[in-house]
Amino acid sequence: MPVSDSSTIGQALIAHCTAAALAGYERNGWFGATSNKNLTAMFDDVTSQLNHRHVAAVGQDIRIVRPDGKSAWVGPKYLAVLCAGMQAGTPIATPLTWKRPSVLDVRGGWKLNLDAAEAISKGVCTISRDNLGFRIERSVTTHLEDDNPIYSEVSANESANYSVRDLRAALIGQIGGAVYVGTAKRLESVVKTRLDKQVQDQGIKAWRNASVEDLGDTFRINYEVAAVEPLNFIQITASVVRIAA
């Protein structure tokens, strides 16, 4: 999370996450916009410009307790720090949906509850309020080009990133070895064992169709992964009937 609300730095955050993935360190980032933007401005200036699965954006000010015990209002970039800390402090693929940040108050350019759905549709991670206090409505990313349920949710995207990063860690030690007739089969066994462990550890939901291609001095690993998705909605249907006692 960059301690800056500059749009240029926001673009640099995307470049950083992309470069990190190419280097084998998949990750995501949080970005805090400048204060007092309404949702139209958040969309026009921030989320539509970022529009990336690896970056989530916030735009509300928060009132917090400083280390000296005094309370103070701080800008959205500090909310981004808070969200990043909440994500880092919870297990892989844990959604921040309805999780409660440690804040005294929240303000911004839109209504906390009435505009929450619009904020989400514009790729803004927003805080709302209920009878128990403040809560993160949904931890959405700024991915807006389609309604991909994995790329538009921080936790699901984290699950997918984790799967690739963890599998790479299990295979990286094989580099430098000699290629024999049975090397592909041995690597395939490592892949399947590791993916089973990811399911067991609840980092991913499921996997299938794992294969290893022998390309000479290169081996290509292919597999399909079902990321852990957040439980955002529960639908209840009650059919009213007469039931004899």
C-alpha positions in Angstrom: 0.0 0.0 0.0 1.7 3.3 -1.1 1.4 6.1 1.4 0.3 8.5 -1.4 -3.0 9.5 -3.0 -1.4 10.5 -6.3 -3.0 8.9 -9.3 0.5 8.5 -10.8 1.4 6.4 -7.8 -1.8 4.4 -8.2 -0.7 3.4 -11.7 2.8 2.6 -10.3 1.1 0.3 -7.8 -0.4 -1.7 -10.7 3.0 -1.8 -12.4 4.6 -3.0 -9.2 2.0 -5.8 -8.7 2.4 -6.9 -12.3 6.2 -6.9 -12.1 6.1 -8.8 -8.8 4.0 -11.5 -10.3 6.5 -11.9 -13.2 9.2 -12.2 -10.6 7.3 -14.9 -8.8 5.7 -12.9 -6.0 2.0 -12.5 -6.7 0.4 -9.8 -4.6 -2.3 -7.2 -4.5 -2.4 -3.6 -3.4 -4.6 -1.0 -1.7 -4.9 2.6 -2.8 -6.4 5.6 -1.0 -7.8 8.4 -3.1 -7.8 12.1 -2.2 -10.5 13.1 0.3 -14.0 14.4 -0.4 -14.5 12.7 -3.8 -18.0 11.8 -4.6 -18.7 8.4 -6.3 -18.8 10.0 -9.8 -15.3 11.4 -9.2 -14.1 8.2 -7.6 -15.1 6.3 -10.7 -13.9 8.9 -13.2 -10.6 9.7 -11.5 -9.7 6.5 -9.6 -11.3 3.2 -10.2 -11.9 3.4 -14.0 -8.3 4.6 -14.3 -6.9 1.8 -12.2 -9.3 -1.0 -13.4 -7.1 -3.8 -12.2 -7.7 -7.0 -10.3 -4.7 -6.5 -8.2 -5.7 -3.1 -6.8 -8.5 -2.1 -4.5 -9.4 1.5 -3.8 -11.0 3.4 -0.9 -12.1 7.0 -0.7 -13.5 7.7 2.8 -11.9 9.6 5.7 -11.7 7.8 9.0 -11.4 9.1 12.6 -8.9 7.0 14.6 -7.2 7.0 18.0 -3.6 8.1 17.6 -0.7 6.5 19.6 -0.9 9.5 22.0 -4.5 8.7 22.9 -6.0 11.6 21.0 -8.5 11.1 18.1 -8.0 12.6 14.7 -9.4 12.5 11.2 -7.1 11.0 8.6 -7.5 10.6 4.8 -8.4 7.6 2.7 -4.8 6.5 2.3 -4.9 5.6 6.0 -8.1 3.6 5.4 -6.2 1.8 2.7 -3.4 1.0 5.3 -6.1 -0.3 7.6 -7.7 -2.6 5.0 -4.2 -3.9 3.9 -3.5 -4.7 7.6 -6.9 -6.5 8.0 -6.2 -8.6 4.9 -2.6 -9.4 6.0 -3.8 -10.3 9.4 -6.4 -12.9 8.3 -6.0 -16.3 6.5 -5.7 -16.5 2.8 -9.0 -15.9 0.9 -10.8 -14.4 3.9 -13.2 -11.7 2.6 -13.3 -8.4 4.4 -17.0 -8.3 3.8 -18.8 -7.1 7.0 -15.5 -7.2 8.9 -15.2 -4.3 11.3 -12.3 -1.9 11.1 -11.1 -0.1 14.3 -12.4 3.4 13.6 -14.3 5.9 15.6 -16.1 7.6 12.7 -16.3 7.6 8.9 -17.0 10.4 6.4 -16.8 10.9 2.7 -18.5 12.1 -0.5 -21.3 9.6 -0.4 -23.9 8.3 2.1 -22.6 5.3 4.0 -25.6 3.0 3.5 -27.8 4.5 0.8 -24.9 4.7 -1.7 -23.1 1.5 -0.7 -24.4 -0.5 -3.7 -23.5 2.2 -6.1 -20.0 2.4 -4.6 -19.5 -1.3 -5.1 -20.7 -1.1 -8.7 -18.1 1.6 -9.3 -15.3 -0.6 -7.9 -15.0 1.3 -4.6 -14.4 -0.6 -1.3 -16.7 1.3 1.0 -17.5 1.4 4.7 -21.2 1.3 5.8 -22.8 1.2 9.2 -25.3 -1.0 11.1 -26.5 -1.2 14.7 -23.2 -2.5 15.9 -21.0 0.1 14.2 -18.9 0.5 11.1 -18.2 -2.4 8.7 -16.6 -2.9 5.3 -19.5 -3.5 2.9 -17.5 -5.6 0.4 -13.8 -5.9 -0.4 -14.1 -5.3 -4.1 -11.2 -4.6 -6.4 -11.1 -1.9 -9.1 -11.5 -4.6 -11.9 -14.4 -3.1 -13.9 -14.0 -4.4 -17.5 -16.3 -7.3 -16.8 -18.2 -9.0 -13.9 -15.6 -11.7 -13.3 -16.4 -12.8 -9.7 -12.8 -13.7 -9.0 -11.0 -10.7 -10.3 -13.6 -8.3 -8.8 -13.2 -9.6 -5.2 -10.0 -9.1 -3.2 -10.2 -12.3 -1.3 -11.0 -14.5 -4.4 -8.1 -12.9 -6.3 -5.9 -13.5 -3.3 -6.9 -17.2 -3.4 -5.9 -17.4 -7.1 -2.6 -15.6 -6.5 -1.8 -17.8 -3.5 -2.3 -21.0 -5.6 0.2 -20.0 -8.2 2.7 -18.6 -5.8 2.5 -21.6 -3.5 2.8 -24.1 -6.4 5.8 -22.3 -7.7 7.4 -22.5 -4.3 6.9 -26.2 -4.4 8.5 -26.6 -7.8 11.3 -24.0 -7.8 13.7 -26.5 -6.1 13.5 -28.7 -9.2 15.3 -26.2 -11.4 18.9 -27.3 -12.0 18.1 -31.0 -12.1 18.5 -33.3 -15.1 15.6 -34.2 -17.3 14.9 -37.9 -17.6 12.1 -40.0 -19.0 10.2 -40.0 -15.7 10.8 -36.3 -14.8 7.4 -35.1 -16.1 5.5 -37.8 -14.1 7.5 -36.9 -11.0 6.7 -33.2 -11.4 3.0 -34.0 -12.0 2.9 -35.9 -8.7 4.4 -32.9 -6.9 1.9 -30.6 -8.5 -1.1 -32.7 -7.6 0.1 -33.3 -4.0 0.6 -29.5 -3.6 -2.8 -28.6 -5.0 -4.5 -31.2 -2.7 -2.7 -29.5 0.2 -4.0 -26.1 -1.0 -7.6 -27.4 -0.8 -6.9 -29.0 2.6 -5.5 -25.7 3.9 -8.6 -23.9 2.4 -6.5 -21.6 0.2 -8.4 -22.7 -2.8 -11.8 -24.4 -3.3 -10.8 -27.1 -5.8 -8.6 -27.9 -8.8 -8.7 -30.2 -11.8 -7.0 -31.1 -15.1 -3.4 -30.7 -13.9 -0.8 -31.6 -16.5 2.9 -31.3 -17.1 4.3 -30.7 -20.6 7.9 -31.6 -21.4 9.3 -29.0 -23.8 12.9 -30.0 -23.5 14.7 -27.7 -21.0 11.3 -26.2 -20.0 8.3 -27.8 -18.4 4.9 -26.2 -18.6 2.4 -26.7 -15.8 -1.3 -26.4 -16.7 -4.2 -26.7 -14.3 -7.6 -25.3 -13.6 -8.3 -23.8 -10.1 -11.5 -22.8 -8.4 -10.7 -19.9 -6.1 -12.3 -19.5 -2.7 -15.1 -17.0 -3.3 -16.7 -14.8 -0.5 -20.1 -15.5 0.8 -21.7 -12.1 0.0 -25.4 -13.0 -0.2 -27.9 -15.5 1.3 -31.2 -15.9 -0.4 -34.2 -17.3 1.6 -37.4 -18.5 0.0 -40.3 -19.3 2.3 -43.4 -21.0 0.8 -46.4 -20.4 3.0 -48.6 -23.5 3.2 -50.9 -25.2 5.7 -49.3 -28.0 7.5 -51.4 -30.2 9.7 -50.3 -30.5 13.3 
